[in-house]
Amino acid sequence: MIGQVHAALKGTVGASVSAEEAEALKPAVSIRKSVTPGYIICLENGKKFKSLKRP
């Protein structure tokens, strides 16, 4: 029984790694353009967020 559980878990780990390798992540914008004085842009989805400044 332990061997079956081990084999099942080992099979799921290998499947998720191959799926991640197949899907290459590409940023929504270039890294250089993601940082501006007024806001920053998320590299995953391209949303703009205001950056906080220290007083």
N, CA, C and O atoms as a Maestro MAE file, in Angstrom:
{
 s_m_m2io_version
 :::
 2.0.0
}

f_m_ct {
 s_m_title
 :::
 protein
 m_atom[220] {
  # First column is atom index #
  i_m_mmod_type
  r_m_x_coord
  r_m_y_coord
  r_m_z_coord
  i_m_residue_number
  s_m_chain_name
  s_m_pdb_residue_name
  s_m_pdb_atom_name
  i_m_atomic_number
  :::
  1 25 0.826 -1.194 0.000 1 A "MET " " N  " 7
  2 3 0.000 0.000 0.000 1 A "MET " " CA " 6
  3 2 0.872 1.261 0.000 1 A "MET " " C  " 6
  4 15 0.591 2.206 -0.738 1 A "MET " " O  " 8
  5 25 1.907 1.281 0.807 2 A "ILE " " N  " 7
  6 3 2.789 2.452 0.840 2 A "ILE " " CA " 6
  7 2 3.457 2.646 -0.513 2 A "ILE " " C  " 6
  8 15 3.643 3.777 -0.961 2 A "ILE " " O  " 8
  9 25 3.813 1.560 -1.155 3 A "GLY " " N  " 7
  10 3 4.419 1.644 -2.480 3 A "GLY " " CA " 6
  11 2 3.482 2.246 -3.508 3 A "GLY " " C  " 6
  12 15 3.915 3.000 -4.379 3 A "GLY " " O  " 8
  13 25 2.197 1.918 -3.414 4 A "GLN " " N  " 7
  14 3 1.212 2.466 -4.342 4 A "GLN " " CA " 6
  15 2 1.038 3.969 -4.142 4 A "GLN " " C  " 6
  16 15 0.942 4.726 -5.107 4 A "GLN " " O  " 8
  17 25 0.998 4.390 -2.880 5 A "VAL " " N  " 7
  18 3 0.874 5.822 -2.580 5 A "VAL " " CA " 6
  19 2 2.104 6.563 -3.078 5 A "VAL " " C  " 6
  20 15 1.997 7.642 -3.662 5 A "VAL " " O  " 8
  21 25 3.271 5.980 -2.845 6 A "HIS " " N  " 7
  22 3 4.517 6.608 -3.295 6 A "HIS " " CA " 6
  23 2 4.530 6.748 -4.819 6 A "HIS " " C  " 6
  24 15 4.905 7.794 -5.348 6 A "HIS " " O  " 8
  25 25 4.121 5.695 -5.518 7 A "ALA " " N  " 7
  26 3 4.098 5.738 -6.980 7 A "ALA " " CA " 6
  27 2 3.100 6.773 -7.488 7 A "ALA " " C  " 6
  28 15 3.372 7.472 -8.465 7 A "ALA " " O  " 8
  29 25 1.944 6.874 -6.829 8 A "ALA " " N  " 7
  30 3 0.942 7.854 -7.246 8 A "ALA " " CA " 6
  31 2 1.447 9.277 -7.047 8 A "ALA " " C  " 6
  32 15 1.270 10.128 -7.918 8 A "ALA " " O  " 8
  33 25 2.073 9.535 -5.906 9 A "LEU " " N  " 7
  34 3 2.607 10.879 -5.654 9 A "LEU " " CA " 6
  35 2 3.762 11.204 -6.587 9 A "LEU " " C  " 6
  36 15 3.881 12.334 -7.060 9 A "LEU " " O  " 8
  37 25 4.593 10.244 -6.850 10 A "LYS " " N  " 7
  38 3 5.721 10.460 -7.755 10 A "LYS " " CA " 6
  39 2 5.225 10.766 -9.169 10 A "LYS " " C  " 6
  40 15 5.827 11.576 -9.875 10 A "LYS " " O  " 8
  41 25 4.139 10.128 -9.584 11 A "GLY " " N  " 7
  42 3 3.564 10.380 -10.908 11 A "GLY " " CA " 6
  43 2 2.987 11.774 -11.035 11 A "GLY " " C  " 6
  44 15 3.105 12.392 -12.093 11 A "GLY " " O  " 8
  45 25 2.363 12.290 -9.978 12 A "THR " " N  " 7
  46 3 1.784 13.631 -10.048 12 A "THR " " CA " 6
  47 2 2.854 14.701 -10.047 12 A "THR " " C  " 6
  48 15 2.684 15.736 -10.690 12 A "THR " " O  " 8
  49 25 3.950 14.480 -9.344 13 A "VAL " " N  " 7
  50 3 5.034 15.468 -9.315 13 A "VAL " " CA " 6
  51 2 5.668 15.585 -10.690 13 A "VAL " " C  " 6
  52 15 5.933 16.697 -11.146 13 A "VAL " " O  " 8
  53 25 5.913 14.497 -11.344 14 A "GLY " " N  " 7
  54 3 6.513 14.521 -12.675 14 A "GLY " " CA " 6
  55 2 5.615 15.179 -13.700 14 A "GLY " " C  " 6
  56 15 6.103 15.845 -14.613 14 A "GLY " " O  " 8
  57 25 4.307 15.004 -13.564 15 A "ALA " " N  " 7
  58 3 3.366 15.596 -14.518 15 A "ALA " " CA " 6
  59 2 3.314 17.108 -14.380 15 A "ALA " " C  " 6
  60 15 3.236 17.816 -15.384 15 A "ALA " " O  " 8
  61 25 3.357 17.616 -13.150 16 A "SER " " N  " 7
  62 3 3.280 19.060 -12.965 16 A "SER " " CA " 6
  63 2 4.560 19.752 -13.424 16 A "SER " " C  " 6
  64 15 4.506 20.879 -13.917 16 A "SER " " O  " 8
  65 25 5.689 19.105 -13.273 17 A "VAL " " N  " 7
  66 3 6.950 19.702 -13.716 17 A "VAL " " CA " 6
  67 2 6.973 19.802 -15.232 17 A "VAL " " C  " 6
  68 15 7.395 20.825 -15.771 17 A "VAL " " O  " 8
  69 25 6.535 18.778 -15.921 18 A "SER " " N  " 7
  70 3 6.558 18.827 -17.380 18 A "SER " " CA " 6
  71 2 5.576 19.868 -17.916 18 A "SER " " C  " 6
  72 15 5.837 20.476 -18.954 18 A "SER " " O  " 8
  73 25 4.460 20.083 -17.232 19 A "ALA " " N  " 7
  74 3 3.511 21.106 -17.659 19 A "ALA " " CA " 6
  75 2 4.102 22.497 -17.477 19 A "ALA " " C  " 6
  76 15 3.889 23.381 -18.306 19 A "ALA " " O  " 8
  77 25 4.844 22.690 -16.393 20 A "GLU " " N  " 7
  78 3 5.472 23.993 -16.164 20 A "GLU " " CA " 6
  79 2 6.573 24.254 -17.180 20 A "GLU " " C  " 6
  80 15 6.755 25.389 -17.621 20 A "GLU " " O  " 8
  81 25 7.299 23.227 -17.550 21 A "GLU " " N  " 7
  82 3 8.342 23.402 -18.547 21 A "GLU " " CA " 6
  83 2 7.745 23.717 -19.915 21 A "GLU " " C  " 6
  84 15 8.327 24.480 -20.685 21 A "GLU " " O  " 8
  85 25 6.597 23.138 -20.218 22 A "ALA " " N  " 7
  86 3 5.970 23.368 -21.514 22 A "ALA " " CA " 6
  87 2 5.461 24.802 -21.635 22 A "ALA " " C  " 6
  88 15 5.478 25.378 -22.723 22 A "ALA " " O  " 8
  89 25 5.012 25.374 -20.526 23 A "GLU " " N  " 7
  90 3 4.480 26.734 -20.544 23 A "GLU " " CA " 6
  91 2 5.568 27.702 -20.087 23 A "GLU " " C  " 6
  92 15 5.819 27.839 -18.889 23 A "GLU " " O  " 8
  93 25 6.208 28.367 -21.035 24 A "ALA " " N  " 7
  94 3 7.252 29.331 -20.701 24 A "ALA " " CA " 6
  95 2 6.600 30.647 -20.289 24 A "ALA " " C  " 6
  96 15 5.771 31.190 -21.019 24 A "ALA " " O  " 8
  97 25 6.972 31.151 -19.131 25 A "LEU " " N  " 7
  98 3 6.401 32.403 -18.646 25 A "LEU " " CA " 6
  99 2 7.062 33.583 -19.344 25 A "LEU " " C  " 6
  100 15 8.285 33.640 -19.470 25 A "LEU " " O  " 8
  101 25 6.250 34.509 -19.791 26 A "LYS " " N  " 7
  102 3 6.739 35.710 -20.452 26 A "LYS " " CA " 6
  103 2 6.134 36.900 -19.720 26 A "LYS " " C  " 6
  104 15 4.921 36.928 -19.513 26 A "LYS " " O  " 8
  105 25 6.940 37.886 -19.320 27 A "PRO " " N  " 7
  106 3 6.390 39.035 -18.603 27 A "PRO " " CA " 6
  107 2 5.436 39.847 -19.482 27 A "PRO " " C  " 6
  108 15 5.590 39.908 -20.702 27 A "PRO " " O  " 8
  109 25 4.442 40.471 -18.829 28 A "ALA " " N  " 7
  110 3 3.462 41.283 -19.553 28 A "ALA " " CA " 6
  111 2 4.128 42.500 -20.189 28 A "ALA " " C  " 6
  112 15 3.752 42.911 -21.286 28 A "ALA " " O  " 8
  113 25 5.110 43.074 -19.508 29 A "VAL " " N  " 7
  114 3 5.894 44.198 -20.027 29 A "VAL " " CA " 6
  115 2 7.359 43.917 -19.734 29 A "VAL " " C  " 6
  116 15 7.678 43.031 -18.941 29 A "VAL " " O  " 8
  117 25 8.242 44.664 -20.367 30 A "SER " " N  " 7
  118 3 9.657 44.462 -20.091 30 A "SER " " CA " 6
  119 2 9.984 44.937 -18.678 30 A "SER " " C  " 6
  120 15 9.295 45.797 -18.130 30 A "SER " " O  " 8
  121 25 11.014 44.386 -18.109 31 A "ILE " " N  " 7
  122 3 11.388 44.724 -16.734 31 A "ILE " " CA " 6
  123 2 11.766 46.196 -16.631 31 A "ILE " " C  " 6
  124 15 11.432 46.855 -15.646 31 A "ILE " " O  " 8
  125 25 12.446 46.705 -17.618 32 A "ARG " " N  " 7
  126 3 12.865 48.104 -17.607 32 A "ARG " " CA " 6
  127 2 11.673 49.058 -17.611 32 A "ARG " " C  " 6
  128 15 11.712 50.105 -16.964 32 A "ARG " " O  " 8
  129 25 10.619 48.703 -18.335 33 A "LYS " " N  " 7
  130 3 9.438 49.563 -18.416 33 A "LYS " " CA " 6
  131 2 8.498 49.384 -17.232 33 A "LYS " " C  " 6
  132 15 7.556 50.162 -17.078 33 A "LYS " " O  " 8
  133 25 8.730 48.377 -16.389 34 A "SER " " N  " 7
  134 3 7.795 48.096 -15.297 34 A "SER " " CA " 6
  135 2 7.954 49.047 -14.117 34 A "SER " " C  " 6
  136 15 7.050 49.137 -13.287 34 A "SER " " O  " 8
  137 25 9.070 49.755 -14.016 35 A "VAL " " N  " 7
  138 3 9.294 50.673 -12.894 35 A "VAL " " CA " 6
  139 2 9.301 52.098 -13.426 35 A "VAL " " C  " 6
  140 15 10.146 52.456 -14.246 35 A "VAL " " O  " 8
  141 25 8.358 52.912 -12.957 36 A "THR " " N  " 7
  142 3 8.279 54.320 -13.336 36 A "THR " " CA " 6
  143 2 8.202 55.153 -12.062 36 A "THR " " C  " 6
  144 15 7.963 54.594 -10.992 36 A "THR " " O  " 8
  145 25 8.395 56.463 -12.137 37 A "PRO " " N  " 7
  146 3 8.312 57.288 -10.923 37 A "PRO " " CA " 6
  147 2 6.928 57.283 -10.277 37 A "PRO " " C  " 6
  148 15 6.834 57.411 -9.056 37 A "PRO " " O  " 8
  149 25 5.857 57.140 -11.049 38 A "GLY " " N  " 7
  150 3 4.512 57.215 -10.498 38 A "GLY " " CA " 6
  151 2 3.905 55.885 -10.102 38 A "GLY " " C  " 6
  152 15 3.044 55.843 -9.224 38 A "GLY " " O  " 8
  153 25 4.327 54.804 -10.721 39 A "TYR " " N  " 7
  154 3 3.728 53.503 -10.448 39 A "TYR " " CA " 6
  155 2 4.670 52.393 -10.884 39 A "TYR " " C  " 6
  156 15 5.662 52.634 -11.572 39 A "TYR " " O  " 8
  157 25 4.344 51.176 -10.474 40 A "ILE " " N  " 7
  158 3 5.051 49.994 -10.950 40 A "ILE " " CA " 6
  159 2 4.033 49.102 -11.656 40 A "ILE " " C  " 6
  160 15 2.843 49.145 -11.344 40 A "ILE " " O  " 8
  161 25 4.495 48.306 -12.592 41 A "ILE " " N  " 7
  162 3 3.615 47.429 -13.356 41 A "ILE " " CA " 6
  163 2 3.938 45.988 -12.986 41 A "ILE " " C  " 6
  164 15 5.100 45.580 -12.973 41 A "ILE " " O  " 8
  165 25 2.890 45.225 -12.686 42 A "CYS " " N  " 7
  166 3 3.048 43.814 -12.344 42 A "CYS " " CA " 6
  167 2 3.507 43.056 -13.588 42 A "CYS " " C  " 6
  168 15 2.932 43.221 -14.663 42 A "CYS " " O  " 8
  169 25 4.544 42.226 -13.445 43 A "LEU " " N  " 7
  170 3 5.061 41.481 -14.583 43 A "LEU " " CA " 6
  171 2 4.168 40.305 -14.953 43 A "LEU " " C  " 6
  172 15 4.235 39.818 -16.081 43 A "LEU " " O  " 8
  173 25 3.334 39.837 -14.027 44 A "GLU " " N  " 7
  174 3 2.470 38.695 -14.311 44 A "GLU " " CA " 6
  175 2 1.244 39.078 -15.128 44 A "GLU " " C  " 6
  176 15 0.888 38.376 -16.074 44 A "GLU " " O  " 8
  177 25 0.584 40.204 -14.768 45 A "ASN " " N  " 7
  178 3 -0.670 40.530 -15.444 45 A "ASN " " CA " 6
  179 2 -0.704 41.927 -16.055 45 A "ASN " " C  " 6
  180 15 -1.674 42.259 -16.736 45 A "ASN " " O  " 8
  181 25 0.309 42.752 -15.842 46 A "GLY " " N  " 7
  182 3 0.363 44.071 -16.451 46 A "GLY " " CA " 6
  183 2 -0.416 45.153 -15.731 46 A "GLY " " C  " 6
  184 15 -0.552 46.257 -16.259 46 A "GLY " " O  " 8
  185 25 -0.938 44.873 -14.532 47 A "LYS " " N  " 7
  186 3 -1.687 45.887 -13.782 47 A "LYS " " CA " 6
  187 2 -0.733 46.914 -13.193 47 A "LYS " " C  " 6
  188 15 0.395 46.594 -12.818 47 A "LYS " " O  " 8
  189 25 -1.208 48.162 -13.118 48 A "LYS " " N  " 7
  190 3 -0.400 49.250 -12.569 48 A "LYS " " CA " 6
  191 2 -0.739 49.447 -11.096 48 A "LYS " " C  " 6
  192 15 -1.909 49.432 -10.713 48 A "LYS " " O  " 8
  193 25 0.287 49.630 -10.276 49 A "PHE " " N  " 7
  194 3 0.118 49.873 -8.850 49 A "PHE " " CA " 6
  195 2 0.922 51.098 -8.461 49 A "PHE " " C  " 6
  196 15 2.043 51.290 -8.932 49 A "PHE " " O  " 8
  197 25 0.349 51.929 -7.598 50 A "LYS " " N  " 7
  198 3 1.080 53.093 -7.106 50 A "LYS " " CA " 6
  199 2 2.175 52.625 -6.173 50 A "LYS " " C  " 6
  200 15 1.959 51.737 -5.347 50 A "LYS " " O  " 8
  201 25 3.338 53.213 -6.300 51 A "SER " " N  " 7
  202 3 4.429 52.861 -5.393 51 A "SER " " CA " 6
  203 2 4.418 53.811 -4.201 51 A "SER " " C  " 6
  204 15 4.150 55.004 -4.347 51 A "SER " " O  " 8
  205 25 4.707 53.279 -3.041 52 A "LEU " " N  " 7
  206 3 4.711 54.073 -1.820 52 A "LEU " " CA " 6
  207 2 6.095 54.656 -1.598 52 A "LEU " " C  " 6
  208 15 7.106 54.012 -1.881 52 A "LEU " " O  " 8
  209 25 6.132 55.882 -1.090 53 A "LYS " " N  " 7
  210 3 7.402 56.545 -0.814 53 A "LYS " " CA " 6
  211 2 7.536 56.750 0.681 53 A "LYS " " C  " 6
  212 15 6.551 56.986 1.381 53 A "LYS " " O  " 8
  213 25 8.750 56.659 1.157 54 A "ARG " " N  " 7
  214 3 9.003 56.946 2.568 54 A "ARG " " CA " 6
  215 2 9.097 58.447 2.761 54 A "ARG " " C  " 6
  216 15 9.612 59.155 1.896 54 A "ARG " " O  " 8
  217 25 8.597 58.943 3.905 55 A "PRO " " N  " 7
  218 3 8.657 60.398 4.150 55 A "PRO " " CA " 6
  219 2 10.063 60.891 4.395 55 A "PRO " " C  " 6
  220 15 10.270 62.085 4.613 55 A "PRO " " O  " 8
  :::
 }
 m_bond[219] {
  # First column is bond index #
  i_m_from
  i_m_to
  i_m_order
  :::
  1 1 2 1
  2 2 3 1
  3 3 4 2
  4 3 5 1
  5 5 6 1
  6 6 7 1
  7 7 8 2
  8 7 9 1
  9 9 10 1
  10 10 11 1
  11 11 12 2
  12 11 13 1
  13 13 14 1
  14 14 15 1
  15 15 16 2
  16 15 17 1
  17 17 18 1
  18 18 19 1
  19 19 20 2
  20 19 21 1
  21 21 22 1
  22 22 23 1
  23 23 24 2
  24 23 25 1
  25 25 26 1
  26 26 27 1
  27 27 28 2
  28 27 29 1
  29 29 30 1
  30 30 31 1
  31 31 32 2
  32 31 33 1
  33 33 34 1
  34 34 35 1
  35 35 36 2
  36 35 37 1
  37 37 38 1
  38 38 39 1
  39 39 40 2
  40 39 41 1
  41 41 42 1
  42 42 43 1
  43 43 44 2
  44 43 45 1
  45 45 46 1
  46 46 47 1
  47 47 48 2
  48 47 49 1
  49 49 50 1
  50 50 51 1
  51 51 52 2
  52 51 53 1
  53 53 54 1
  54 54 55 1
  55 55 56 2
  56 55 57 1
  57 57 58 1
  58 58 59 1
  59 59 60 2
  60 59 61 1
  61 61 62 1
  62 62 63 1
  63 63 64 2
  64 63 65 1
  65 65 66 1
  66 66 67 1
  67 67 68 2
  68 67 69 1
  69 69 70 1
  70 70 71 1
  71 71 72 2
  72 71 73 1
  73 73 74 1
  74 74 75 1
  75 75 76 2
  76 75 77 1
  77 77 78 1
  78 78 79 1
  79 79 80 2
  80 79 81 1
  81 81 82 1
  82 82 83 1
  83 83 84 2
  84 83 85 1
  85 85 86 1
  86 86 87 1
  87 87 88 2
  88 87 89 1
  89 89 90 1
  90 90 91 1
  91 91 92 2
  92 91 93 1
  93 93 94 1
  94 94 95 1
  95 95 96 2
  96 95 97 1
  97 97 98 1
  98 98 99 1
  99 99 100 2
  100 99 101 1
  101 101 102 1
  102 102 103 1
  103 103 104 2
  104 103 105 1
  105 105 106 1
  106 106 107 1
  107 107 108 2
  108 107 109 1
  109 109 110 1
  110 110 111 1
  111 111 112 2
  112 111 113 1
  113 113 114 1
  114 114 115 1
  115 115 116 2
  116 115 117 1
  117 117 118 1
  118 118 119 1
  119 119 120 2
  120 119 121 1
  121 121 122 1
  122 122 123 1
  123 123 124 2
  124 123 125 1
  125 125 126 1
  126 126 127 1
  127 127 128 2
  128 127 129 1
  129 129 130 1
  130 130 131 1
  131 131 132 2
  132 131 133 1
  133 133 134 1
  134 134 135 1
  135 135 136 2
  136 135 137 1
  137 137 138 1
  138 138 139 1
  139 139 140 2
  140 139 141 1
  141 141 142 1
  142 142 143 1
  143 143 144 2
  144 143 145 1
  145 145 146 1
  146 146 147 1
  147 147 148 2
  148 147 149 1
  149 149 150 1
  150 150 151 1
  151 151 152 2
  152 151 153 1
  153 153 154 1
  154 154 155 1
  155 155 156 2
  156 155 157 1
  157 157 158 1
  158 158 159 1
  159 159 160 2
  160 159 161 1
  161 161 162 1
  162 162 163 1
  163 163 164 2
  164 163 165 1
  165 165 166 1
  166 166 167 1
  167 167 168 2
  168 167 169 1
  169 169 170 1
  170 170 171 1
  171 171 172 2
  172 171 173 1
  173 173 174 1
  174 174 175 1
  175 175 176 2
  176 175 177 1
  177 177 178 1
  178 178 179 1
  179 179 180 2
  180 179 181 1
  181 181 182 1
  182 182 183 1
  183 183 184 2
  184 183 185 1
  185 185 186 1
  186 186 187 1
  187 187 188 2
  188 187 189 1
  189 189 190 1
  190 190 191 1
  191 191 192 2
  192 191 193 1
  193 193 194 1
  194 194 195 1
  195 195 196 2
  196 195 197 1
  197 197 198 1
  198 198 199 1
  199 199 200 2
  200 199 201 1
  201 201 202 1
  202 202 203 1
  203 203 204 2
  204 203 205 1
  205 205 206 1
  206 206 207 1
  207 207 208 2
  208 207 209 1
  209 209 210 1
  210 210 211 1
  211 211 212 2
  212 211 213 1
  213 213 214 1
  214 214 215 1
  215 215 216 2
  216 215 217 1
  217 217 218 1
  218 218 219 1
  219 219 220 2
  :::
 }
}
